[in-house]
Amino acid sequence: MVLLSRKKKPTIDHDILALSKIVGTKSILHHKEDLLSYDCDGFTIHKAMPKAVIFPKNTEEVSAAVKYCASHNIPFLARGAGTGLSGGAIPLNNEVIISLVKMKNLLSVDYENRKAVVQPGFVNLKLTNSISHKGYYYAPDPSSQYVCTIGGNVAENAGGAHCLKYGVTTNHILGLEVVLPDGEVIEISANGVLDTPGYDILGILTGSEGTLGIVTKITVRILKNPESKKTVLAYFERVEDGSHAVSDIISAGIIPAALEMMDQTAIEGVEAGAFPVGHPSDIEALLLIEVDGIAEGIAEQIEQILSVCENHHVRDVKVARDEEERGRWWANRKTGFGAMGAISPDYLVQDGVIPRSKLPEVLKEIRNISKEYNLRIANIFHAGDGNLHPLILFDSRIEGETEKALLAGTACLKACADAGGSITGEHGVGIEKKEEMRFIFSDEELEAQTSIRDVFNPNNLLNQGKLFPTPSRCMDIKKVVNETSLTKST
């Protein structure tokens, strides 16, 4: 008689079973093949697998999951659309990822008081699309706004092309509901009243990169559409001329809604991408300038902008004929990061800030870094507020090029810091730039910041290993930057 052996069903981790009871068996992933999509965010150079991914449907389920993780010493982190560019949603320590994509509703709109309430998984651009029929919009507009979520924008304090005039996310947040790292749910400025006495907890949480709490509801400011809007496109044969034009436009008393710049390599990329508009290939820089406001004053501002450009040897400058042309110009710009894939197998997006007056010298230094590391660097950035985005082009298939790209990125951030700027303007620190925090903060200043984290997140279970440098590597990064001769092209 032949006995047929039966395969035993694989045992399921006790924690997986417990979390399944909280969110439901259809709202959890724990098999390796299902987790592969969650091993990184938009920063793809570093990857690590999570323990599991859960998809809560409401604040109560988020709170219950956090309480379970906290009581069982399980590290965890929140994730939105995964478009972050600094590795803030990468599970470094086998974390449970709490994905907020099912919490994607527009809960209410109050046009009279110009505010809306959304869940964290609500897509940025969808908010503007939902209220545009009433003549309103949501101002923060990162390049990924068609897919990034407002919860993620809060975590990173995201900006966008129009933040020069309208500010970044923190300028548009009126209230938050937050699940703290022990599972407690709190509300901050729940009625959208910002002038309440006491500490600015709202400001501390916005931009804290998911290390202090998990946002589950957001009250945002919405704005009335401007009466008029005009967009200018200017071509310059020299980067320096475009850079000086940027400073002179602001010096003339004009605060454009947006003032963007692309260099020659970036132009090559966008023209090879999905939305080419016919930019000349032999210019060193272009400016995309937008002004908005009361119709009466727009024409005068446009004339001033044209005059400034002409005073700086502009080759050609034109005003968008209609909304269709304006839309094509902006599609070309906003898909700029992704368009680099048309001219390079891989690219690393950096994000530094400098004083606007230092644009010419810092761009020159970035060109020097490009030559030193023998890697092309494209520049697409918010020139009006000095928020640079050097895109370092490389090929990860070539041994050592990924490491060279990372070192070139560090050198670009050092150039920004040395110019009196910052290592990030809107993409956050995450894991990518945490060692570079020492370029702009002393040990004492970093300790003060980690002390704040410890108040909210005393056991450091929420989003471990992000934002702050590793103590044992205190001096390593300075040594790496100074020893550039080791990485120069041979």
N, C-alpha and C positions, 0 to 999 in steps of 0.2 A: 504494500500500500504506500502510495506516494503522498507525502504531506506537503501541501502548498503553503509556503511561507507568505505571510502578509506583511507588507511594508508598514512600519510604524509611522503614524503621522508625526511630522516634526513638532517638537514642543515649542510653544510660543512663550516668549519672555513674559514674566509676571507683570512687568511695567507696561508692556504693550497691551496686555489684557485689561489692566486697570484704566489706561488711557482710552481704550476702545469703549469701555463702559461710559466714559464721560462724553465722548464726541460721536459714538456710534461706529460700528465696524466698517461702514462704507466711507468714513471720514478719517481714515488713518492709513498710512503707507509704512511698511516696515521690511519688505523684501528688498534685497540689494538692487535688483533690476528696476524697481520702482523708485529707488532713492537716488539713482544716478543723476537725475535732473536737478537735484538739490545740493550737489557737491560744491557749487560755487554760485556767485552772482555775476554781475557784469565784469568783475575783475577775475578773469579766467586763468591767470597764471598760477594761482594757488587753488588747490581743491582738497576737500575732505568730506567724508561721508557722515551724515547724521545717524543717530540711533533710530529715529522715526520722524515722520512728518504728520502732524495732525491738522485738521481743518475745522476749527470751531465755527459755529453759526452765530454766536452771540457772546456778549460780555460774560454771562454766567458760565459758559463753557470754558472761556479763556481763564477765568478766575479759578475754576475747579481744577483745570489742568495745571496751572501754575502752583496751586496749593499742593497738588500731588507731587510735582517735581521738587518743590522746595522741601517738603517733608521727607522725601526719599533721597535728598542730596543729588538730584539729577540735573545737570546743566541744561539750559534751554535758551532759545532765542526766538524773536519774532521775525517774520519775513513777509514782505509785500509782493511786488511783481518781480523781484530779483533783478532789477535794472541798475542797482547801485554799482558804482565804479571803484569802490575802495575796499571791497571784501568784507563789508559790515555784516553780511548775512551768511557768511561761510561758517559752517559748524566745525570749529577747530578741535573740540573735545568731545566728539560723539554726542552732541546735543540732541535734544528733541526740538525740532523746528515747529513753531506754532505759526502756521500759514494763515493769513487773514483774508485770503482771496474770496472766501464765502461771505464775508461781512462787507458787502459791496453796494449798500443802498444809500440813496439820497433820502434822508429821513425827513427833512423839512426845509422850506425856504421862506424867509421873511423879507419880502421886498421893501416893505416900509422902513425896516431897521437895517436893511442891507446886510443880511447874514443868512447863512445856510448851515445845516447840520448834516454831516456825512459820516458814514462808517469808514474805517481805515482802508478797506479794500476798494473804495470808490476811485475810479481812474480820473486823473487830473483833468484832462481835456473834456471828459464827459460832463463835468460840472458846468463848464462854459457852454457846452452844447445843450445842456438841460435848461439853462436860464436865458439863452441868447434871444429867444422869442419875446422876452419881456424887456430886452434892451440892456441886459446885464452880462457880466463876465467875471471869471476868477483870474486874477492877475499873474501869480507865479506860473511861469511857462518854461520849464526845463525842456531840453531837446527831446527827451523821451516822454513828453506829456501825453502822447496818444496811448501810452501803455502803463506808465508809472502811476503809483497810487498815492493818494493824499497822505495816508499814514506813513508811507516811506518818505514823502516830502517833509513831513514833520520831523521824522527821525534825523534826516540829513540837513535840515534847514535849507532845502533846495531853492535855487534861484531861477535863472533863465535869462533869455535875451532882453526882456523888458524890466529887469530888476534895477537898472540904472535909475529910472524914474519912480518905479512903484515898489521897490524893495523886494526882499526875499520872503520866504514862507513865514518867518516869525512876525513880519509886519502885517500879516493877514490872518493870524490865528487869534480867535477871541475866547476860546474855551476848549478844554480837553477832559475827556473821561479816560482814566488811566488805571490799569491793573498793576499794582506794585509787585515787586519780586516775591512777596510773601502771599500774594493772592488777594490782598485787600483792594477794593475798588474805591477810587477817590474821584471827585470832580473839582476842576479848577476853573474859576471864572465861568461857571456853568451858564450864567445869564448874559455872557458877553460883556460884562462890566470890567473894564481894564484899569480903572483908577481906584481900585480897592486898596486899603492900606496893607502893609506887610511886605514880605519878600516876594520877588517876582519868580514864583515857582513855574509859571507858564513859560517864562523865558529860559529857565534852567532846563526844562524838559525838551523844549524845541531845539533840535540840533544835538541832543545827547546821544544819538546814534544807537538807540535801543539798549542802553546800558543802565537806565534808571527806572524804566517801566515800559509797559506795553499799552500803546494808545488804542482805545476801542471806540472812541467817538470824538468827533472834531467839529467845533463851531468855527466857521471861517467867515471872513469879510468878503462880500461881493461888491463889485463896482459897476457904476453906470457906464455904458459904452460912451467913449468920447464923441463929441459932436463931429469932429473931423480928424482925418488921419492921412498923412502923406509920407511916402517912402522914397529915399534917394539912394542911388547906386553910383559909386565913384571908383574909378580905376587909377592906380598910381604906378609909375614905373620904378619907384624906389620906396622901400618899406619906411624909410625915415620920413619921407614926405607924408605918407599916410598917417604915421604916428604923430607928427607935429600938427596935422590937420585935426586929429582927435582932440588934442589939448586946446587948440584955438577955438574949436566949436564950443567947448565947455566954457572957455574964458570969455567968449562973447555973450555969456549969460543964457545960453540955450541949454536946456536939460532935455535931450531927446528921450523918447520912450525907450529907444534902443539904439546902440551904436556899436556895431559888430565889425570885426576885421578878420580877413583871411589872407594868408600869404600864398606864394606861388605854388608850393607843394600842396597846400590844402585845396587851392583852386583846381589843380590837376586832378585831385581826388573827386571833388564834387562834380566836375565835368565828366568824369568817367562813371559816376554813380547813376542813380535812378532818376534824378531830376536836373539834368544839365540845362543851362539857360544861355549858353554861348559866351561865357566869359573869355576874354583873350588869354592865350596861353603864355604870352611873353611879358605880362605885368608882374610886379613883385608883390602887390597888395591891392585889396579892394576894401572899401567901406560900405556897409549897409546901414543906412541911417533912417530912423523913423521918428517923426514928431506927431504928436496928437494933442487934442484939447479943443478949445473954443475955435470955431471956424475962422473968426475974424482975424486972429493973429497967426494962423498957420502959414499963409503965403509969405509974410515977412520973414518968418524963421527959415523957410526954404531958401529965400533969396540970400540970407546971411550964410547959410550952409554952403550954397553954391559958390558964393564969393570966397569963403575960407578955402574951399577945395581948389579954386582957381589960383589963389595966392600960393598954393603949395604944389604947383606944377602938375595938377591933375591931367591925365591924358584925356579922359572922357568922364562926364558926369551927367546923369539923367534922372528924371523923376518918373516913377511908375505911372503909366497912362491910365490904368484902371485897377480894380480889385483883382482881376485875373492875373495881371502881370505882377502885382505885388505878391500875390499868393505863390507864384512860381519862384520868385526871388527867395521868399522865406522857406519854401520847401527845399530849395537848393541848400540853404544855410542849415536848416534844422536837421537834415539828414547827413550832415557833414561827417560826423564821427563814423557812422556805418559805411559811408562812401569810401573811407580809407581802405576798406577791404577790396576795393576795385584796383588798387595800386600796390597793395602789400599783403602778404599772407597773414601777418599778425600786426597788431598795433597796441600800444599802451597809452591810455589817456591820462595826462597829468592835469593838475588843477591848482595853480598858485595865484597869488594876488600881489600886485605891486602898486606903488603910487603911480598915478597916470603919467606924471612928468618923467618917469623912468622908463617908459615904454621903449624908446629907441635903444638905450644902452642894454636893457635886459634882452630884447630881441636879438641884438648883436651877440650877446653872450650865449644865447641859445643856439645861434648859428655856429659859434665856436665849439660848443658841446657836440653838436651834430658832426662836425669835422673830426673832433677828438675821438669820438667813439665810432666813427665811420658808419653812422646810422642816419637815415633821413628823418627829419623832424618837421612835421606840418604844424602850423599854428592857426587855430580857429578860436576866437575868443571874444569876450565882452570887453571891447576896448574902452568903452566909456567909464567903467569902474575898475579897470586894470585887472580883471579876472582872466588870467591866461589859461589856455588849454593846449600845451604842447602835446602833439600826438607822435609818439616815437614809433617809427615803422621798423619792423624786424621780421625775421623768419625763424620761428622756433625749431624748425627742422635742422638748422645749422647749429652745431654744438657751440655752446657758449653765448649765442646771440641773445637768448632770453635774459641771462645774467647781465649782459652788456646793456640791454634796454632798461633794466631796473636801475643800474648804476647811472645811466644817462638821465633817467627820471629823477633820481635823487639829486644829481648835479643841477638840474633845472630848478628844483625846489630850493636848493641852496642859493642859487642866483636870486630867486625871488626874496628869500629871507634876508640876504645881504643887501638887497635894495631897499630894505625897510618894509617888506611885505609879509605875507603869510604863506603857509604851505597848503592851504585849502580855502576856496571861496564858497563852494557849494556841493562838492562831491563827498565831503567828509574825510575822516582819517582812516577808520576801519582798521584793517591789518596792514594795508599797503603803506601807509605813511606814519605809523605809530612811532617808529624810531626817529623819524625826521621831526617829531614834536620837539626834540631837543634843539633844533635850529632856532626856535622862537621862544622857548620857555626854559627857565632855570629849574634845577631840581626842586627848589622850594615851591615854585609855582605849580609844578606837576604834582607835588605832594598835596598841595591845597586842593587841586582838582580831584585827585583820587579820594581825598577825605570826603568830598561832597558825594562821590559815587558810593562810598561806604555807608553813608547815612541812608540812602535809598536801597542799596543793594549790598548789605553787610556781608553776606556769604559769597558774593561774587559768582552766583550761579547764572545770572542773566547776561548773556552775550559776553562770555569770557574772552580775554585776550585781545580785546579791541580798544582802540583809541589811545591807550597809554603805552609808552615804551617799556621794554623788559629791563628791569634793573641791572641784570648781569651784562647787558650790552650797552651800558651808558656811554662809553667812549668809542665803541666800534664804528659807528656810522661816520664820525668825523674822520677816523683813520681811513675808511674806505674812500671817502670823497677826496681826501688829500693825496691818496696813492693812485691817482688816475693813470700813472704811467704803466701800471700793471694791466690795464684794460684797453690801452690804445691799440689801434689797428697796426698790425705788423706788415 
